[in-house]
Amino acid sequence: MELLSIITIAVGLAMDTFAVSIVTGAAYKQLHIRHTLRMAGFFGGFQAFMPVVGYLAGLTVKQYVSNYDHWIAFGILAAVGLKMIYESFKIKEERKTPNPANLAVVLALAVATSIDALAVGITISLITHAIALAVIIIGAVTFGLSFAGVYIGKKFGHFFEGGIEIIGGLVLIALGLKIVIQHVA
């Protein structure tokens, strides 16, 4: 898997954590660096860990699906992308921001936003063996965007969080199409 594809996956996956970071950043009355580091660390850590779980699960079925693995990769990336786009249009009142200073809340948000990374880990197992590089990049990109998102949220609030999820979803769908086109061509 080429480096650009891994970076593209990382950015696409990090968009939901970026959006959540913006929302939670806006919720802080007094923001301290420890809050930002904790959130970015949990988000980056879970986004890096979940693809490993998905990768290992995908390896168990790889031999059975090798003839159409590109379609499975497309399907997973498209489903995750469409889910992100759908969630960006949910009614804003539905998005209540719990106390972001609470460790249990941060953990729950990290798990919830990393489920997509689990599915992408399955995709990675079908198209490459470079899981170590992929999870390092996914974790680092997520950490960086989450860290920045908290401060952006503190400064600008909820101004553009939904649009970010749409962009992330479109990026993942486009990457899925690229995989199919490269395999079919």
Backbone as CSV, one residue per row, in Angstrom:
resi,resn,N_x,N_y,N_z,CA_x,CA_y,CA_z,C_x,C_y,C_z
1,MET,0.863,-1.173,0.000,0.000,0.000,0.000,0.902,1.226,0.000
2,GLU,0.621,2.129,-0.866,1.463,3.304,-0.971,1.226,4.267,0.188
3,LEU,2.232,5.040,0.479,2.208,5.978,1.602,1.061,6.979,1.477
4,LEU,0.815,7.461,0.281,-0.266,8.431,0.078,-1.629,7.835,0.430
5,SER,-1.846,6.572,0.096,-3.110,5.914,0.451,-3.261,5.783,1.958
6,ILE,-2.171,5.434,2.638,-2.222,5.317,4.097,-2.524,6.670,4.732
7,ILE,-1.880,7.707,4.251,-2.129,9.056,4.785,-3.565,9.472,4.509
8,THR,-4.062,9.152,3.322,-5.453,9.478,2.981,-6.428,8.760,3.910
9,ILE,-6.189,7.483,4.170,-7.032,6.742,5.107,-6.961,7.387,6.486
10,ALA,-5.758,7.738,6.915,-5.578,8.339,8.240,-6.351,9.651,8.373
11,VAL,-6.262,10.486,7.369,-6.982,11.762,7.411,-8.490,11.519,7.388
12,GLY,-8.939,10.621,6.528,-10.374,10.314,6.479,-10.891,9.795,7.804
13,LEU,-10.153,8.878,8.422,-10.567,8.339,9.716,-10.540,9.398,10.813
14,ALA,-9.583,10.286,10.741,-9.425,11.284,11.802,-10.475,12.395,11.748
15,MET,-11.233,12.480,10.677,-12.204,13.561,10.563,-13.289,13.501,11.643
16,ASP,-13.740,12.309,12.003,-14.763,12.255,13.045,-14.173,12.620,14.412
17,THR,-12.931,12.208,14.682,-12.322,12.607,15.950,-12.027,14.102,15.950
18,PHE,-11.683,14.642,14.802,-11.460,16.083,14.674,-12.751,16.840,14.986
19,ALA,-13.863,16.376,14.415,-15.150,17.024,14.671,-15.538,16.924,16.148
20,VAL,-15.352,15.749,16.742,-15.665,15.575,18.169,-14.749,16.456,19.011
21,SER,-13.498,16.574,18.630,-12.558,17.427,19.364,-12.977,18.890,19.309
22,ILE,-13.487,19.310,18.169,-13.965,20.689,18.048,-15.139,20.914,18.991
23,VAL,-16.077,19.984,18.988,-17.256,20.118,19.856,-16.843,20.125,21.326
24,THR,-15.972,19.211,21.706,-15.573,19.154,23.110,-14.708,20.344,23.496
25,GLY,-13.901,20.813,22.580,-13.114,22.022,22.846,-14.006,23.214,23.146
26,ALA,-15.119,23.289,22.433,-16.070,24.380,22.668,-16.751,24.246,24.026
27,ALA,-16.818,23.041,24.555,-17.505,22.798,25.827,-16.655,23.149,27.046
28,TYR,-15.356,23.252,26.881,-14.489,23.563,28.024,-14.650,25.024,28.450
29,LYS,-14.842,25.216,29.728,-14.858,26.584,30.277,-13.415,27.063,30.427
30,GLN,-12.570,26.198,31.009,-11.146,26.483,31.165,-10.378,25.322,30.534
31,LEU,-9.706,25.587,29.456,-8.982,24.536,28.739,-7.522,24.535,29.174
32,HIS,-7.034,23.356,29.565,-5.637,23.181,29.945,-4.989,22.195,28.978
33,ILE,-3.692,22.287,28.852,-2.958,21.418,27.933,-3.165,19.943,28.286
34,ARG,-3.316,19.622,29.552,-3.514,18.222,29.942,-4.820,17.670,29.380
35,HIS,-5.866,18.522,29.302,-7.129,18.078,28.709,-6.922,17.751,27.233
36,THR,-6.222,18.619,26.562,-5.992,18.445,25.127,-5.120,17.215,24.858
37,LEU,-4.061,17.065,25.642,-3.181,15.905,25.461,-3.909,14.595,25.763
38,ARG,-4.738,14.597,26.793,-5.471,13.379,27.144,-6.427,12.989,26.022
39,MET,-7.192,13.962,25.525,-8.144,13.656,24.457,-7.415,13.196,23.195
40,ALA,-6.389,13.923,22.789,-5.642,13.555,21.583,-4.960,12.197,21.769
41,GLY,-4.454,11.919,22.955,-3.806,10.638,23.231,-4.776,9.467,23.158
42,PHE,-5.949,9.633,23.771,-6.955,8.567,23.707,-7.436,8.365,22.274
43,PHE,-7.752,9.465,21.578,-8.240,9.347,20.212,-7.178,8.717,19.305
44,GLY,-5.950,9.226,19.373,-4.878,8.677,18.544,-4.571,7.229,18.881
45,GLY,-4.569,6.910,20.171,-4.286,5.539,20.602,-5.326,4.540,20.127
46,PHE,-6.601,4.899,20.295,-7.652,3.975,19.859,-7.717,3.881,18.343
47,GLN,-7.502,5.000,17.652,-7.511,4.957,16.187,-6.343,4.122,15.669
48,ALA,-5.250,4.029,16.422,-4.117,3.197,16.016,-4.338,1.727,16.400
49,PHE,-4.987,1.484,17.517,-5.185,0.119,18.009,-6.261,-0.631,17.222
50,MET,-7.365,0.014,16.927,-8.491,-0.676,16.291,-8.174,-1.227,14.900
51,PRO,-7.388,-0.548,14.061,-7.048,-1.176,12.778,-6.246,-2.469,12.938
52,VAL,-5.462,-2.570,14.013,-4.716,-3.809,14.259,-5.696,-4.956,14.505
53,VAL,-6.725,-4.700,15.307,-7.747,-5.713,15.577,-8.447,-6.103,14.272
54,GLY,-8.835,-5.102,13.487,-9.481,-5.375,12.201,-8.554,-6.096,11.237
55,TYR,-7.296,-5.709,11.236,-6.296,-6.348,10.369,-6.180,-7.833,10.692
56,LEU,-6.071,-8.141,11.982,-5.951,-9.549,12.392,-7.201,-10.338,12.021
57,ALA,-8.360,-9.720,12.170,-9.606,-10.391,11.772,-9.634,-10.607,10.260
58,GLY,-9.188,-9.610,9.517,-9.178,-9.720,8.062,-8.233,-10.789,7.548
59,LEU,-7.111,-10.988,8.227,-6.163,-12.024,7.802,-6.770,-13.418,7.849
60,THR,-7.719,-13.623,8.756,-8.333,-14.952,8.874,-9.218,-15.286,7.682
61,VAL,-9.707,-14.281,6.976,-10.591,-14.544,5.837,-9.952,-14.200,4.491
62,LYS,-8.751,-13.661,4.517,-8.119,-13.175,3.287,-8.017,-14.247,2.198
63,GLN,-7.627,-15.443,2.558,-7.454,-16.499,1.555,-8.763,-16.864,0.870
64,TYR,-9.884,-16.641,1.552,-11.191,-16.995,0.990,-11.771,-15.904,0.090
65,VAL,-11.271,-14.694,0.241,-11.877,-13.576,-0.485,-10.902,-12.881,-1.440
66,SER,-9.761,-13.479,-1.688,-8.722,-12.803,-2.472,-9.163,-12.427,-3.888
67,ASN,-10.120,-13.146,-4.463,-10.563,-12.822,-5.826,-11.430,-11.569,-5.898
68,TYR,-12.040,-11.204,-4.808,-12.895,-10.016,-4.812,-12.620,-9.109,-3.619
69,ASP,-11.402,-9.174,-3.099,-11.043,-8.359,-1.939,-11.137,-6.858,-2.212
70,HIS,-10.880,-6.448,-3.462,-10.975,-5.037,-3.807,-12.413,-4.533,-3.661
71,TRP,-13.393,-5.376,-3.968,-14.789,-4.981,-3.799,-15.162,-4.897,-2.318
72,ILE,-14.604,-5.800,-1.523,-14.850,-5.741,-0.081,-14.226,-4.475,0.496
73,ALA,-12.996,-4.173,0.083,-12.337,-2.952,0.546,-13.167,-1.726,0.174
74,PHE,-13.635,-1.690,-1.073,-14.491,-0.576,-1.504,-15.758,-0.513,-0.655
75,GLY,-16.403,-1.652,-0.456,-17.646,-1.681,0.317,-17.462,-1.165,1.737
76,ILE,-16.393,-1.602,2.384,-16.144,-1.149,3.762,-15.849,0.344,3.788
77,LEU,-14.950,0.799,2.916,-14.620,2.233,2.900,-15.832,3.077,2.525
78,ALA,-16.626,2.630,1.566,-17.829,3.373,1.176,-18.842,3.404,2.315
79,ALA,-19.027,2.281,3.000,-19.975,2.236,4.115,-19.546,3.167,5.237
80,VAL,-18.259,3.142,5.571,-17.761,4.038,6.623,-17.912,5.487,6.179
81,GLY,-17.567,5.765,4.935,-17.703,7.132,4.418,-19.142,7.613,4.408
82,LEU,-20.059,6.766,3.945,-21.478,7.141,3.927,-22.024,7.335,5.342
83,LYS,-21.566,6.520,6.275,-21.981,6.665,7.673,-21.514,8.013,8.225
84,MET,-20.295,8.390,7.905,-19.781,9.684,8.367,-20.598,10.833,7.765
85,ILE,-20.915,10.726,6.483,-21.703,11.769,5.826,-23.098,11.840,6.436
86,TYR,-23.728,10.690,6.638,-25.058,10.643,7.252,-25.046,11.289,8.637
87,GLU,-24.057,10.930,9.437,-23.990,11.465,10.797,-23.750,12.971,10.810
88,SER,-23.148,13.509,9.768,-22.918,14.947,9.729,-24.222,15.727,9.550
89,PHE,-25.276,15.065,9.064,-26.556,15.725,8.853,-27.549,15.516,9.987
90,LYS,-27.155,14.792,11.030,-28.069,14.583,12.154,-28.438,15.919,12.781
91,ILE,-29.590,15.947,13.379,-30.076,17.173,14.009,-29.100,17.599,15.096
92,LYS,-28.738,18.869,15.086,-27.728,19.383,16.004,-28.115,19.204,17.469
93,GLU,-29.393,19.286,17.793,-29.805,19.134,19.182,-29.501,17.732,19.702
94,GLU,-29.406,16.788,18.781,-29.118,15.413,19.148,-27.699,15.266,19.668
95,ARG,-26.846,16.201,19.332,-25.439,16.136,19.690,-25.185,16.879,21.006
96,LYS,-25.602,16.330,22.080,-25.336,16.896,23.394,-23.888,16.571,23.747
97,THR,-23.157,17.562,24.200,-21.774,17.343,24.558,-21.671,17.055,26.047
98,PRO,-21.308,15.818,26.404,-21.115,15.511,27.814,-19.842,16.189,28.332
99,ASN,-19.606,16.111,29.625,-18.459,16.752,30.249,-17.157,16.176,29.694
100,PRO,-16.418,16.930,28.888,-15.206,16.399,28.272,-14.045,16.250,29.252
101,ALA,-14.166,16.796,30.441,-13.099,16.649,31.430,-13.178,15.300,32.146
102,ASN,-14.287,14.606,32.013,-14.503,13.317,32.664,-13.763,12.228,31.870
103,LEU,-12.912,11.472,32.543,-12.113,10.440,31.884,-12.988,9.382,31.212
104,ALA,-14.088,9.007,31.851,-14.992,8.006,31.263,-15.608,8.527,29.966
105,VAL,-15.899,9.807,29.914,-16.456,10.415,28.701,-15.422,10.375,27.582
106,VAL,-14.193,10.739,27.889,-13.129,10.732,26.878,-12.908,9.312,26.357
107,LEU,-12.908,8.343,27.257,-12.741,6.939,26.854,-13.888,6.496,25.949
108,ALA,-15.109,6.826,26.334,-16.276,6.448,25.522,-16.212,7.107,24.143
109,LEU,-15.828,8.363,24.085,-15.706,9.052,22.798,-14.604,8.418,21.949
110,ALA,-13.505,8.037,22.573,-12.401,7.417,21.833,-12.825,6.074,21.238
111,VAL,-13.543,5.284,22.013,-14.019,3.988,21.509,-15.032,4.205,20.386
112,ALA,-15.987,5.106,20.615,-17.048,5.342,19.623,-16.489,5.836,18.297
113,THR,-15.490,6.714,18.354,-14.943,7.255,17.108,-13.953,6.311,16.434
114,SER,-13.532,5.255,17.116,-12.550,4.350,16.520,-13.161,3.086,15.930
115,ILE,-14.461,2.909,16.039,-15.113,1.730,15.463,-14.873,1.684,13.949
116,ASP,-14.931,2.837,13.301,-14.663,2.891,11.864,-13.252,2.398,11.551
117,ALA,-12.310,2.690,12.434,-10.926,2.260,12.217,-10.809,0.740,12.265
118,LEU,-11.656,0.092,13.042,-11.690,-1.372,13.081,-12.047,-1.918,11.700
119,ALA,-13.081,-1.358,11.102,-13.498,-1.792,9.765,-12.411,-1.506,8.734
120,VAL,-11.764,-0.373,8.858,-10.693,-0.045,7.911,-9.509,-0.987,8.086
121,GLY,-9.282,-1.466,9.300,-8.225,-2.452,9.529,-8.458,-3.716,8.725
122,ILE,-9.710,-4.112,8.595,-10.042,-5.271,7.754,-9.650,-4.976,6.312
123,THR,-9.970,-3.775,5.864,-9.613,-3.363,4.507,-8.105,-3.389,4.315
124,ILE,-7.363,-2.880,5.274,-5.904,-2.858,5.171,-5.363,-4.278,5.022
125,SER,-5.949,-5.241,5.740,-5.475,-6.630,5.656,-5.670,-7.213,4.261
126,LEU,-6.630,-6.681,3.530,-6.916,-7.207,2.192,-6.011,-6.609,1.122
127,ILE,-5.394,-5.462,1.419,-4.639,-4.790,0.361,-3.156,-4.583,0.662
128,THR,-2.696,-4.865,1.892,-1.290,-4.658,2.207,-0.876,-5.449,3.442
129,HIS,0.415,-5.540,3.628,0.966,-6.130,4.851,1.612,-5.055,5.723
130,ALA,1.533,-3.803,5.309,2.197,-2.696,5.999,1.353,-2.155,7.153
131,ILE,0.907,-3.017,8.036,0.036,-2.587,9.129,0.781,-1.693,10.117
132,ALA,2.044,-1.969,10.403,2.784,-1.157,11.380,2.866,0.296,10.925
133,LEU,3.242,0.507,9.689,3.323,1.863,9.162,1.946,2.515,9.161
134,ALA,0.930,1.762,8.764,-0.432,2.300,8.712,-0.913,2.751,10.090
135,VAL,-0.711,1.934,11.114,-1.227,2.322,12.435,-0.440,3.466,13.045
136,ILE,0.849,3.541,12.754,1.639,4.684,13.245,1.131,5.972,12.615
137,ILE,0.906,5.941,11.319,0.423,7.139,10.630,-0.999,7.483,11.080
138,ILE,-1.870,6.487,11.167,-3.251,6.733,11.602,-3.260,7.333,13.008
139,GLY,-2.486,6.764,13.913,-2.426,7.279,15.277,-1.871,8.694,15.340
140,ALA,-0.796,8.947,14.602,-0.163,10.272,14.619,-1.064,11.346,14.004
141,VAL,-1.674,11.028,12.871,-2.573,11.994,12.226,-3.774,12.283,13.126
142,THR,-4.345,11.239,13.712,-5.488,11.426,14.610,-5.088,12.249,15.825
143,PHE,-3.934,11.946,16.413,-3.458,12.722,17.558,-3.349,14.195,17.185
144,GLY,-2.678,14.472,16.073,-2.467,15.861,15.648,-3.760,16.602,15.362
145,LEU,-4.658,15.964,14.628,-5.918,16.630,14.298,-6.816,16.790,15.528
146,SER,-6.798,15.815,16.419,-7.587,15.932,17.644,-7.051,17.047,18.530
147,PHE,-5.737,17.099,18.649,-5.098,18.152,19.436,-5.488,19.527,18.894
148,ALA,-5.355,19.693,17.583,-5.715,20.963,16.953,-7.214,21.230,17.077
149,GLY,-8.032,20.185,16.937,-9.484,20.345,16.994,-9.978,20.892,18.311
150,VAL,-9.370,20.480,19.418,-9.783,20.997,20.730,-9.580,22.508,20.779
151,TYR,-8.429,22.974,20.304,-8.161,24.416,20.326,-9.016,25.181,19.319
152,ILE,-9.248,24.578,18.174,-10.141,25.211,17.191,-11.548,25.317,17.773
153,GLY,-12.003,24.250,18.436,-13.322,24.274,19.069,-13.424,25.336,20.141
154,LYS,-12.380,25.486,20.922,-12.376,26.509,21.970,-12.477,27.895,21.351
155,LYS,-11.827,28.073,20.231,-11.788,29.386,19.580,-13.035,29.663,18.733
156,PHE,-13.482,28.661,17.945,-14.539,28.903,16.962,-15.842,28.154,17.211
157,GLY,-15.862,27.272,18.199,-17.101,26.558,18.526,-17.510,25.553,17.470
158,HIS,-18.791,25.470,17.215,-19.369,24.435,16.340,-19.502,24.893,14.878
159,PHE,-18.782,25.907,14.496,-18.984,26.548,13.208,-18.970,25.601,12.014
160,PHE,-18.027,24.666,11.955,-17.915,23.848,10.740,-17.704,22.368,10.982
161,GLU,-18.098,21.858,12.145,-17.831,20.451,12.457,-18.519,19.478,11.505
162,GLY,-19.763,19.714,11.098,-20.480,18.801,10.204,-19.815,18.697,8.846
163,GLY,-19.307,19.799,8.331,-18.626,19.802,7.042,-17.364,18.962,7.044
164,ILE,-16.701,18.919,8.177,-15.480,18.129,8.293,-15.798,16.645,8.152
165,GLU,-16.881,16.192,8.772,-17.275,14.789,8.659,-17.649,14.435,7.223
166,ILE,-18.279,15.354,6.510,-18.627,15.119,5.103,-17.355,14.933,4.276
167,ILE,-16.390,15.798,4.477,-15.123,15.699,3.745,-14.444,14.362,4.040
168,GLY,-14.394,13.982,5.311,-13.783,12.703,5.683,-14.483,11.534,5.015
169,GLY,-15.810,11.561,4.989,-16.577,10.502,4.337,-16.303,10.429,2.850
170,LEU,-16.258,11.574,2.199,-15.979,11.602,0.760,-14.572,11.098,0.453
171,VAL,-13.620,11.419,1.310,-12.242,10.950,1.114,-12.191,9.427,1.178
172,LEU,-12.876,8.827,2.152,-12.860,7.362,2.267,-13.556,6.696,1.083
173,ILE,-14.658,7.265,0.614,-15.347,6.715,-0.557,-14.444,6.803,-1.794
174,ALA,-13.783,7.946,-1.963,-12.886,8.119,-3.104,-11.723,7.121,-3.056
175,LEU,-11.200,6.873,-1.871,-10.123,5.905,-1.744,-10.606,4.502,-2.101
176,GLY,-11.826,4.155,-1.688,-12.411,2.863,-2.057,-12.537,2.727,-3.568
177,LEU,-12.990,3.782,-4.227,-13.082,3.768,-5.704,-11.709,3.582,-6.338
178,LYS,-10.704,4.271,-5.782,-9.350,4.159,-6.308,-8.862,2.713,-6.228
179,ILE,-9.147,2.031,-5.132,-8.731,0.632,-4.974,-9.377,-0.236,-6.041
180,VAL,-10.669,-0.053,-6.285,-11.370,-0.842,-7.300,-10.811,-0.549,-8.687
181,ILE,-10.631,0.721,-9.000,-10.138,1.107,-10.324,-8.737,0.526,-10.561
182,GLN,-7.874,0.591,-9.549,-6.516,0.045,-9.714,-6.556,-1.469,-9.909
183,HIS,-7.479,-2.154,-9.268,-7.528,-3.616,-9.383,-8.154,-4.048,-10.708
184,VAL,-9.151,-3.327,-11.159,-9.861,-3.686,-12.391,-9.059,-3.284,-13.626
185,ALA,-8.353,-2.167,-13.530,-7.612,-1.648,-14.701,-6.401,-2.447,-15.041
